[in-house]
Amino acid sequence: ADAGVHHIGGFRQESYFSLIKIRSCYEGRIPDALLWIMDDPFGNAICLGLQGESRGRVYFWDHENEPEGNWDGVAGLQVNES
């Protein structure tokens, strides 16, 4: 599949570039162990794992298939080891 980058996060004032503002936007949707670092033109997030088994991994967060309610970060997780 093709993918592209739309916004890359950082310590910026603009809400769509700010790691701090985006973190609060995704609170309760993306697990705390993951940090949004960029998105694609379709609103999907690319996240970096910060804690536990997620640490050091890069994740693609498909917003159209996100679990309802607070996700524990484990149920339904699909890991592609390629």
VMD Tcl script that draws the C-alpha trace (Angstrom):
set ca {
  {0.00 0.00 0.00}
  {1.08 3.56 -0.61}
  {1.44 5.97 2.27}
  {2.38 9.59 2.55}
  {3.20 12.03 5.33}
  {0.98 15.03 5.95}
  {2.18 16.57 9.27}
  {5.29 15.79 11.30}
  {5.04 16.56 15.01}
  {7.42 18.63 17.04}
  {7.55 21.28 19.70}
  {5.61 23.84 17.69}
  {2.81 26.30 18.45}
  {0.52 25.18 15.60}
  {-1.94 22.61 16.97}
  {-1.43 20.22 14.05}
  {2.37 20.17 14.61}
  {2.47 20.21 18.42}
  {3.25 16.86 20.04}
  {1.74 18.13 23.29}
  {-1.53 19.31 21.73}
  {-1.93 16.21 19.58}
  {-1.27 13.97 22.63}
  {-4.20 15.58 24.45}
  {-6.37 15.32 21.31}
  {-5.84 11.53 21.14}
  {-6.11 10.98 24.92}
  {-8.25 7.91 25.55}
  {-8.07 6.91 21.89}
  {-4.40 6.05 21.39}
  {-2.78 4.19 24.33}
  {-0.41 6.14 26.58}
  {2.41 3.80 25.52}
  {2.23 5.31 22.01}
  {3.12 8.84 20.93}
  {1.70 10.41 17.77}
  {4.65 11.63 15.71}
  {3.06 12.27 12.30}
  {-0.05 11.68 10.23}
  {-0.96 10.88 6.67}
  {-3.22 12.95 4.38}
  {-6.22 10.81 5.41}
  {-6.01 11.50 9.16}
  {-4.33 8.25 10.18}
  {-1.59 8.53 12.78}
  {1.93 7.16 12.78}
  {3.00 6.57 16.38}
  {6.19 5.69 18.20}
  {6.07 3.15 21.00}
  {7.47 4.56 24.24}
  {6.82 1.94 26.92}
  {6.87 -1.80 27.52}
  {6.72 -4.12 24.53}
  {5.74 -1.17 22.31}
  {8.99 0.69 23.00}
  {10.98 1.43 19.85}
  {8.30 0.22 17.44}
  {6.48 2.35 14.91}
  {2.69 1.96 14.63}
  {0.15 2.93 11.98}
  {-3.11 4.06 13.63}
  {-6.02 3.58 11.22}
  {-8.60 6.05 12.54}
  {-11.39 4.32 10.62}
  {-10.80 1.08 12.54}
  {-9.99 2.39 16.01}
  {-11.68 0.60 18.92}
  {-14.61 2.29 20.63}
  {-14.02 3.66 24.14}
  {-10.70 3.55 25.96}
  {-8.39 1.03 24.37}
  {-6.00 -0.91 26.62}
  {-3.36 -0.99 23.91}
  {-3.48 -4.78 23.59}
  {-6.91 -6.07 22.53}
  {-7.10 -6.41 18.75}
  {-3.50 -5.26 18.22}
  {-2.03 -6.38 14.93}
  {1.74 -6.32 14.69}
  {3.46 -6.61 11.33}
  {7.00 -7.89 11.92}
  {8.17 -7.24 8.35}
}
mol new
graphics top color blue
foreach p $ca { graphics top sphere $p radius 0.5 }
foreach p [lrange $ca 0 end-1] q [lrange $ca 1 end] { graphics top cylinder $p $q radius 0.2 }
display resetview
